[in-house]
Amino acid sequence: MINRIKIGTGSCGIAAGADEVLAFFQENIKDIDIVEVGCIGHCYAEPLVEVETDTGSYFYSNVQPNIASLQRILNLEEINQLTFPKVRKEKELVKVSRLAGRINPVSLEEYKANHGYKALTKALQVAPADVIDQVKIGGLRGRGGGGFPTGMKWSFLAKHKTGEKVLICNADEGDPGAFMDRSLMESIPHQVMEGMLIAAHATGATQIFIYVRAEYPLAIRNLKIAIEQLQNTKLHVIDGREIVITVKEGAGAFVCGEETAMIHSLEGYRGIPRFRPPFPTDSGYKGHPSLINNVETFANIPVLINEGGEKFAEVGTEKSKGTKLFALAGDLKYSGIVEVPMGITIGEVVYEIGGAEKGSVKAVQIGGPSGGCIPEEHFDTPIDYDSLGKLGAIMGSGGLIVIGKQRCIVETARYFLDFTSRESCGKCTFCRVGNVRLLETLEKITSGNGTEQDLEFLEDMGPKIINGSLCGLGKSAPNPVLSTLRFFRSEYLEHVNEKKCRALECNKLVNVYIDKAICIQCGACLKTCPVNAISDDFIVDNTVCTRCNSCIEVCPKNCISRTAGGYHE
């Protein structure tokens, strides 16, 4: 018997058409509850439908809003039913994302029925200092990228005994390709709120801000609903203090992931970092002591308090405890969100979880646009803060992009640096000017005009930018350049010495060629070329061609290709 049908309507599901599936099912099913849930993590399978029955759950992928899909689901047919890949081994525990995609995000009753706010009740029964001690014992480190010990940061705020104290949840998540925080806010907003309320008890905070980018409307909506429910049930009253909770919509500036820049934005000013000390826990929002953790850090807190610090610390490595959410993207089979224990190897994530074919991967880029690129020979490296740092990468907020062997590593570095250089706030000369000089040099190399002296310049300037920049943006922006130079120097040398891009991605190092022995002269390429670079006798003028690939895409005989060669300025 079917008890209810759950449809994933997180941002990834909606982008795949889940809202249309929801409307169709609601119109055609009258006697079964249709429930909207968040993202279960298998974004490659959206729209995703889960059918709850007396004997278990059935999952259906790529569901379409039509009668055929509806009947297959109502009949619980095995055909085309989603079989999840082996994404979790026995040693792996799903903790933080346990309820994501499994409950109604805006149902306080359903969250409570699944042990929600049990940790808050437990925390309120002990002294604030005891809660902080448990967080320290658990070894939880900030999941926003820096990895600072959470319990220690809480103790810095707690030492201030009087006056206004502020908690700030960094929900900006500016890393392109990363969407773990967004998914948590959309799927389990009450778990995030519970973590913040526990932190308010532990530190004595009187006010909470949630700084979330305006591009996350569903997350904002669900958070505001959860906050209203807390206020209606008085769950926001902590130790006799009515906690003021405010959602602040940010403009999406990458630099506002840095805590002092975020504070400036909260105060109504342009997001620009400032010198530290004083640190925010001494002087933050409007001069008040302020503590900043990101969404995933707060979402870990109910798990840690329910389990106890010692039990929580059993998962992970010596210096990196617990689990970590990763957003998998790039050249792999199963894109989406996965929760894994700290210490799992890069290779396990890429091949066993992501489903990438062995031998097809050149590198992974971990830590957002300013993370390092790690080659396949280091895929036995455990994922933890210290091991990644030794390879020139960072944990970041958890974006993991798989780079296939068909990609150009020099162009990849240029792409990431193009983003970070544009996102610089401009305060520091090394960041504002230095990263632009790095970008210009990479553009020179990818256009076929680079020299070995340019490689020496990159290796000399990168560390200077890191050492001379004020905030984490400038201090990490050169990482993609320095790590790819370290591990893939041969590709750089090909670009500068042979004027060759082995991946055929750098436009000025390739030609477009029509194989006239195969060509049937249908004229499709002539019609689609935006710059008239193809002659009537089907020869490409590569001095005119923009390498847009439109002719390649429309050719019915696949006789047009990119080849080594190209032109240079």
Backbone hydrogen bonds, N-H to C=O, Kabsch-Sander energy under -0.5 kcal/mol:
donor,donor_aa,acceptor,acceptor_aa,energy
3,N,1,M,-0.5
3,N,52,E,-3.0
4,R,52,E,-1.2
5,I,33,D,-2.8
6,K,50,E,-3.4
7,I,35,V,-2.7
8,G,48,L,-2.2
9,T,7,I,-0.7
9,T,37,V,-3.1
14,I,10,G,-2.8
15,A,11,S,-2.3
16,A,12,C,-1.0
17,G,14,I,-1.3
18,A,13,G,-2.8
20,E,17,G,-0.6
21,V,17,G,-1.6
22,L,18,A,-2.8
23,A,19,D,-2.1
24,F,20,E,-2.2
25,F,21,V,-2.6
26,Q,22,L,-2.6
27,E,23,A,-1.7
28,N,24,F,-1.6
29,I,25,F,-1.9
33,D,3,N,-0.7
35,V,5,I,-3.0
35,V,33,D,-0.6
37,V,7,I,-2.3
38,G,103,I,-0.6
43,C,41,G,-1.6
44,Y,335,S,-1.6
45,A,42,H,-1.9
46,E,43,C,-1.2
49,V,60,Y,-2.6
50,E,6,K,-2.9
51,V,58,Y,-3.1
52,E,4,R,-2.6
52,E,50,E,-0.6
53,T,56,G,-2.5
54,D,1,M,-1.2
56,G,53,T,-0.6
58,Y,51,V,-2.0
60,Y,49,V,-2.9
61,S,80,N,-0.7
62,N,45,A,-3.1
63,V,47,P,-2.2
66,N,64,Q,-2.2
70,L,66,N,-2.1
71,Q,67,I,-3.0
72,R,68,A,-2.1
73,I,69,S,-2.0
74,L,70,L,-2.6
75,N,71,Q,-2.0
76,L,73,I,-1.3
77,E,72,R,-2.4
81,Q,78,E,-2.2
82,L,59,F,-2.0
84,F,82,L,-0.7
87,V,85,P,-2.4
92,E,89,K,-1.7
95,K,93,L,-0.8
98,R,95,K,-1.3
100,A,97,S,-0.7
102,R,99,L,-2.2
103,I,99,L,-1.1
107,S,104,N,-1.8
108,L,106,V,-0.8
111,Y,107,S,-2.0
112,K,108,L,-2.4
113,A,109,E,-2.1
114,N,110,E,-0.8
114,N,111,Y,-0.8
115,H,112,K,-1.4
116,G,111,Y,-2.1
118,K,115,H,-1.4
121,T,117,Y,-1.8
122,K,118,K,-2.2
123,A,119,A,-2.7
124,L,120,L,-2.4
125,Q,121,T,-0.7
125,Q,122,K,-0.7
126,V,123,A,-1.6
130,D,127,A,-0.8
131,V,127,A,-1.5
132,I,128,P,-2.1
133,D,129,A,-2.1
134,Q,130,D,-1.8
135,V,131,V,-2.0
136,K,132,I,-2.3
137,I,133,D,-2.7
138,G,134,Q,-2.4
139,G,135,V,-0.7
139,G,136,K,-0.9
140,L,135,V,-1.1
142,G,148,F,-2.6
145,G,142,G,-0.7
147,G,142,G,-0.7
150,T,140,L,-2.5
151,G,140,L,-0.6
153,K,149,P,-1.9
154,W,150,T,-2.5
155,S,151,G,-2.0
156,F,152,M,-1.4
157,L,153,K,-1.3
158,A,154,W,-2.5
159,K,155,S,-1.4
160,H,157,L,-1.4
161,K,159,K,-0.7
166,V,289,P,-2.6
167,L,207,Q,-2.9
168,I,291,L,-3.0
169,C,209,F,-3.1
170,N,168,I,-0.7
170,N,293,N,-2.8
171,A,169,C,-1.2
171,A,211,Y,-2.3
178,A,175,D,-2.0
183,S,179,F,-1.8
184,L,180,M,-2.3
185,M,181,D,-2.4
186,E,182,R,-2.3
187,S,183,S,-2.6
188,I,184,L,-2.7
191,Q,188,I,-0.8
192,V,188,I,-1.4
193,M,189,P,-2.4
194,E,190,H,-2.6
195,G,191,Q,-1.9
196,M,192,V,-1.7
197,L,193,M,-2.4
198,I,194,E,-2.2
199,A,195,G,-1.9
200,A,196,M,-2.1
201,H,197,L,-1.9
202,A,198,I,-2.4
203,T,199,A,-2.2
204,G,200,A,-1.8
205,A,200,A,-0.7
206,T,165,K,-2.9
207,Q,165,K,-1.4
208,I,244,V,-3.3
209,F,167,L,-2.6
210,I,246,T,-2.6
211,Y,169,C,-2.4
211,Y,209,F,-0.6
212,V,210,I,-0.9
212,V,248,K,-2.4
213,R,171,A,-0.9
214,A,250,G,-2.6
216,Y,213,R,-1.8
220,I,216,Y,-2.3
221,R,217,P,-2.5
222,N,218,L,-2.5
223,L,219,A,-2.4
224,K,220,I,-2.3
225,I,221,R,-2.1
226,A,222,N,-2.3
227,I,223,L,-2.5
228,E,224,K,-2.2
229,Q,225,I,-2.1
230,L,226,A,-2.1
231,Q,227,I,-2.3
232,N,228,E,-2.3
233,T,229,Q,-1.6
234,K,230,L,-0.5
234,K,231,Q,-0.6
235,L,230,L,-1.7
236,H,230,L,-0.9
237,V,234,K,-1.4
238,I,236,H,-0.8
238,I,241,R,-2.9
239,D,237,V,-0.5
241,R,238,I,-2.5
243,I,236,H,-2.3
243,I,241,R,-1.0
244,V,206,T,-1.4
245,I,243,I,-0.6
246,T,208,I,-2.6
246,T,244,V,-0.5
248,K,210,I,-2.8
248,K,246,T,-0.6
249,E,247,V,-0.6
250,G,212,V,-2.3
250,G,248,K,-0.6
256,C,253,A,-1.5
257,G,254,F,-1.8
258,E,255,V,-2.0
262,M,258,E,-2.3
263,I,259,E,-2.0
264,H,260,T,-2.0
265,S,261,A,-2.0
266,L,262,M,-2.6
267,E,263,I,-1.9
268,G,265,S,-1.5
269,Y,264,H,-2.6
272,I,270,R,-1.2
282,D,279,F,-2.5
283,S,279,F,-2.6
284,G,288,H,-2.5
287,G,284,G,-2.2
288,H,285,Y,-2.4
290,S,280,P,-3.2
291,L,166,V,-2.5
293,N,168,I,-1.8
295,V,170,N,-1.2
298,F,294,N,-2.0
299,A,295,V,-2.4
300,N,296,E,-1.2
300,N,297,T,-0.6
301,I,297,T,-0.8
301,I,298,F,-0.8
303,V,299,A,-0.5
304,L,300,N,-2.5
305,I,301,I,-2.8
306,N,302,P,-2.2
307,E,303,V,-2.3
308,G,304,L,-2.8
312,F,308,G,-2.4
313,A,309,G,-2.1
314,E,311,K,-1.2
315,V,312,F,-1.3
317,T,320,S,-2.8
321,K,139,G,-0.8
322,G,315,V,-3.2
324,K,340,V,-3.1
326,F,338,V,-2.6
327,A,398,G,-2.3
328,L,326,F,-0.7
328,L,336,G,-3.3
329,A,400,L,-2.0
331,D,402,V,-2.6
332,L,330,G,-1.8
333,K,354,G,-1.0
334,Y,354,G,-3.1
335,S,333,K,-0.8
336,G,328,L,-1.7
337,I,41,G,-2.0
338,V,326,F,-2.3
340,V,324,K,-2.5
340,V,338,V,-0.5
342,M,322,G,-2.5
343,G,383,I,-2.3
344,I,341,P,-1.8
346,I,381,T,-1.9
347,G,379,F,-3.2
349,V,345,T,-1.6
350,V,346,I,-2.6
351,Y,347,G,-2.9
352,E,347,G,-0.7
352,E,348,E,-0.8
353,I,348,E,-1.6
354,G,349,V,-2.6
355,G,351,Y,-0.6
356,A,350,V,-2.1
360,S,357,E,-2.0
362,K,403,I,-2.6
363,A,403,I,-1.8
364,V,374,I,-2.1
365,Q,401,I,-2.7
366,I,364,V,-0.6
366,I,372,G,-1.7
367,G,399,G,-1.9
368,G,399,G,-0.6
370,S,367,G,-0.5
371,G,368,G,-2.1
372,G,366,I,-0.6
374,I,364,V,-3.1
374,I,372,G,-0.6
376,E,362,K,-1.3
378,H,375,P,-2.0
379,F,376,E,-2.0
381,T,378,H,-1.7
383,I,344,I,-3.0
384,D,382,P,-1.1
388,L,384,D,-2.1
389,G,385,Y,-1.5
390,K,386,D,-1.6
391,L,387,S,-0.7
391,L,388,L,-0.9
392,G,389,G,-1.5
393,A,388,L,-2.4
394,I,366,I,-0.9
396,G,145,G,-0.6
398,G,395,M,-0.8
400,L,327,A,-2.4
401,I,365,Q,-2.4
402,V,329,A,-2.8
402,V,400,L,-0.5
403,I,363,A,-3.0
403,I,401,I,-0.5
404,G,402,V,-0.6
405,K,360,S,-2.4
407,R,404,G,-1.9
409,I,407,R,-0.6
412,T,408,C,-1.9
413,A,409,I,-2.1
414,R,410,V,-2.3
415,Y,411,E,-2.6
416,F,412,T,-2.1
417,L,413,A,-2.3
418,D,414,R,-2.2
419,F,415,Y,-1.3
420,T,416,F,-2.2
421,S,417,L,-2.5
422,R,418,D,-1.2
423,E,419,F,-1.5
424,S,420,T,-0.6
424,S,421,S,-0.5
432,R,428,C,-3.2
433,V,429,T,-2.9
434,G,429,T,-1.2
435,N,430,F,-0.6
435,N,431,C,-1.0
437,R,433,V,-2.2
438,L,434,G,-2.1
439,L,435,N,-2.4
440,E,436,V,-2.8
441,T,437,R,-2.0
442,L,438,L,-2.3
443,E,439,L,-2.5
444,K,440,E,-1.9
445,I,441,T,-2.0
446,T,442,L,-2.7
447,S,443,E,-1.0
448,G,445,I,-1.5
449,N,444,K,-2.4
450,G,444,K,-0.5
454,D,451,T,-0.8
455,L,451,T,-0.9
456,E,452,E,-1.7
457,F,453,Q,-2.0
458,L,454,D,-2.2
459,E,455,L,-2.2
460,D,456,E,-1.6
461,M,457,F,-3.2
462,G,458,L,-2.3
464,K,460,D,-0.8
465,I,461,M,-2.2
466,I,462,G,-2.0
467,N,463,P,-2.5
468,G,464,K,-2.1
469,S,465,I,-1.3
475,K,471,C,-2.0
476,S,472,G,-1.0
476,S,473,L,-0.7
477,A,473,L,-1.9
479,N,476,S,-2.0
481,V,478,P,-0.5
482,L,478,P,-2.7
483,S,479,N,-2.9
484,T,480,P,-1.6
485,L,481,V,-2.2
486,R,482,L,-1.7
487,F,483,S,-2.2
488,F,484,T,-2.7
491,E,488,F,-1.0
492,Y,488,F,-1.2
493,L,489,R,-2.5
494,E,490,S,-1.9
495,H,491,E,-1.8
496,V,492,Y,-2.1
497,N,493,L,-3.0
498,E,493,L,-0.7
498,E,494,E,-1.0
499,K,494,E,-0.6
500,K,494,E,-1.8
502,R,500,K,-0.6
504,L,501,C,-1.6
507,N,505,E,-0.9
509,L,506,C,-2.4
510,V,507,N,-1.3
511,N,563,T,-2.7
513,Y,511,N,-0.5
513,Y,561,S,-3.0
515,D,513,Y,-0.6
515,D,559,C,-2.9
516,K,514,I,-1.1
518,I,515,D,-1.4
519,C,515,D,-2.0
527,K,523,G,-1.9
528,T,524,A,-1.6
529,C,525,C,-1.8
532,N,529,C,-0.7
535,S,533,A,-0.5
535,S,539,I,-2.3
538,F,535,S,-1.9
541,D,533,A,-3.1
542,N,540,V,-1.1
544,V,541,D,-1.7
545,C,541,D,-2.3
553,E,549,N,-2.0
554,V,550,S,-1.4
555,C,551,C,-1.2
558,N,555,C,-0.7
561,S,513,Y,-2.3
563,T,511,N,-2.9
565,G,509,L,-1.5
